[in-house]
Amino acid sequence: MILVILSIFGLLLFALRFYQQVFIEKAAVDFCTGEKKDQAGKTLSRSGYTLPFETGVGGALLFVTSLLIITTPPWTQKLTFQKRATSWGVQILFTEHPFESDKFLVTLQDERPKTPVPIKDIVITLSQEEERIGPVVPEVEKRFEGGYVFSKNFLSPPGLWKLEIVARRLGAYDATATFQVEYPRELETTKVDPNKRTFGLFEVFILAIGLGMVILSLGLYRFSRNLHEACLDLRSGRTRSQESDFLQIPTMLPKNPNKFPNVPSLSRRSWLMSLLGLAVVSLFIWELQAKVLQSDFQRLCQRHGHFWHQMAPMRNGKIVSPHIVMGCTVGEGQFHFADIREYVYFLQTQTKEPEQVSAPHPIH
């Protein structure tokens, strides 16, 4: 979203430059040649404000983009492994935990509204027929309402594992699911390498913008060159076919500045316009960042007096993933949440230990 906002202000900067190039410069040439001198003088008088304002807008955009460049980019690896089943209106998802590298995540939610399902308890049973292992009932921890994790170490040794899940609900039928997982091969083949570059629609879009800017720049250059040649031709009596020498421009202009009464100088008002452009754009982007660009997660985090920044996910003072992610840090770094559901559950439990959900008996 921040890139969209910067693009909008980039268009503002482009519009200002286009105005200076097409109107102000043309007015300067008209004033130089004596054509439409009064109208050209009025147009030139605005340049004392538009040029400094353009400078201020450019400075603000440079400042904001420099902050984006020096900020550590968040982790972009995509985990596409997912097993899905539906039982009695409950959707059961079995995935890798995106922010805990050694955990699997089981999520239960209503099939239609996609809201969490309150669970009385959950039983997960693992077995591997090839090695005659199981049934094994791993210890399960509750991370949020309808979300439970267990360690990947229970799927050892590698091979084809069978997972059976039973979620007991109050006043409703149990939600059940059975999955077959070739571990770890199936997980590795579904991961997307963030360092692998592909040429897709986004790259085509950026290439088209770059090509368009080159063509537009060439057009503006030819427009500016023709204006200067027209001014030089009329003052020196040359034909337009003769080669123009831009170094002759200063010698052809009158040395007495009073002959250009409408041409503004860098007055105090001009500097104020430059500062105004810098302040308006910077404050506007700052307000958008605070009120529009911030996520509900970030606002919730800051409202409770916690810190929103990039850091490795942590639980109880231990790093649970080597990847740097944006999230909410609680206390002095004891917890760093990258999932709003886990953060909300943490607030509800008020720093209590994660709930241990044990199975009363294995599934056969």
DAQUIUR-V976008 format. One line per field, one symbol per residue. ss: DSSP state (H for helix, E for strand, - for the rest). psi: psi as a letter, one per 20 degrees, with the letter a starting at -180 (. if undefined). burial: I if it has 16 or more other ideal C-beta (glycine too) atoms within 10 Angstrom, else O. Layout:
ss=???
psi=???
burial=???
//
This chain:
ss=-HHHHHHHHHHHHHHHHHHHHHHHHHHHHHHHH---HHHHHHHHHHHHHHHHHHHHHHHHHHHHHHHHHH-------EE--EEEEEE--EEEEEEE------EEEEEEEE-----E----EEEEEEEE----EEEEE--EEEEE--EEEEEHHH----EEEEEEEEEE------EEEEEEEEE-HHHHHHEE--------HHHHHHHHHHHHHHHHHHHHHHHHHHHHHHHHHHHH---------HHHHHHH----HHH--------HHHHHHHHHHHHHHHHHHHHHHHHHH--HHHHHHHH---EEEEEEEEE--EEEEEEEEEEEEE----EEE--HHHHHHHHHH------EE-------
psi=hhhgghhghhhghggghggggggghhhgghhhijplgghhhgghhhhihhghghggghhghhgghhhhhippqrpjppoipppqqpoljpppporqpijoijqqppppqqhfikqqpppgrqpppqqohgjlprppoqpppphrojpqqqqiihmprqaoqpppppopqpkrqppqqpqppnpjghghiiqpoiippqobhghgggggggghhgghghghghggghghhgghghhijrqiiqpqoiiighhiqqioiiimhioqrnahhghhhghggggggghghghhhhhghprhgghgghhjjrpoaprppqpkjppipippqpapppcljhpopiphghgghghhilkrqppooqphqrp.
burial=OOOOIOOOIOOOIOOIOOIOIOIIIIIIIIIIIOOOOOOIIOIIOIIIIIIIIIIIIIIIIOOIOOOOOOOOOOIOOOOOIOIOOOIOOIIIIIIIIIIIOOIIIIIIIOOOOOOIIOIOOIIIIIIIOOOOIIOOIIOIIIIIIIIIIIOIOIIIOOIOIOIIIIIOIOOOOIIIIOOOIOIOOOIOOOOOOOOOOOOOOOOOOOOOOOOOOOOOOOOOOOOOOOIIIIIIIIIOOOOOOOOIOOOOOOOOOOOOOOOOOIOIOOOOOIOOIIOIIIOOIIOOIOOOOOOOOIOOIIOIIOOOOIOIOIIIIIIOOOOIIOIIIIIIIIOOOOIIIIIIIIIOIIOOOOOOOIOOIOIOOOOO
//
